[in-house]
Amino acid sequence: MNLIQKIVKKITRLGDFTILFFELLKNTVCFRMKLNHVLQQINFLGNSSMTIIIISGLFVGLVLGLQGYYTLRRYGSEEALGLLVCLSLVRELGPVVASLLFSGRAGTSLTAEIGLMRAGEQFSALEAMGVNPVVRILTPRFVGGVISVPILCAIFSAVGVLGGWLIAVVMIGVDPGAFWGQMSSGVDFREDILNGITKSCIFGLAITHIALYMGNSAKPTPEGVSSATTSCVVISAFSILGLDFILTAFMFNN
């Protein structure tokens, strides 16, 4: 395959990627899916990722509290530890780390599931029965993933703040009033929390679409499904980090 053929192939895949995205978006806006199918996917994608999100969030909060205390102690600002932990989680670590964990846990599951359905010709069977597989199979998973990611990111941040409190107040002995008071006065709902939620929504959109596209375009072989699953994790990670930089540059430029 020469260079021109490779370029044409890449452009074709990008076009298919974009077409599928707008088709999923159109189906979502027009609500062309059954509510119980969406709820099943939220349960499958969200609940299956809950354990890893909670445990990871707790340990990230513990580490943040410990490292933050050692840093702030040099300047006599231990009371600001709650603010440091909360802003770090709500602005960056919550959306980014939780989205990375979701892509590794649920995104790969989506890719493998769709890839195996393609390999088993289940999509062709649905088309033969007059059922649009994009509406019946892909759209509920797309909506379920987009809804699940912001919820998981919020849980990750909340558990992380709890971990920071355990380290700061329970183990180290920081004044609890100062810990919560600095946090409540320093965290702005629109500038911090709302921007963090916006990030997580965009990350959920990107992860779920990438997972569905990789599964839908996978070669109908075990090697093809395996390769698509690996590519899903890599591309999702790059997309999350790249989008995080762009969104941070626009949101927190004051």
Secondary structure by P-SEA (a helix, b strand, c coil): ccaaaaaaaaaaaaaaaaaaaaaaaaaaaaccccaaaaaaaaaaaaaaaaaaaaaaaaaaaaaaaaaaaaaaaaaccccaaaaaaaaaaaccaaaaaaaaaaaaccaaaaaaaaaaaaaaaaaaaaaaacccccccccaaaaaaaaaaaaaaaaaaaaaaaaaaaaaccccccccaaaaaaaaaacccccccaaaaaaaaaaaaaaaaaaaaaaaaaccccaaaaaaaaaaaaaaaaaaaaaaaaaaaaacccc
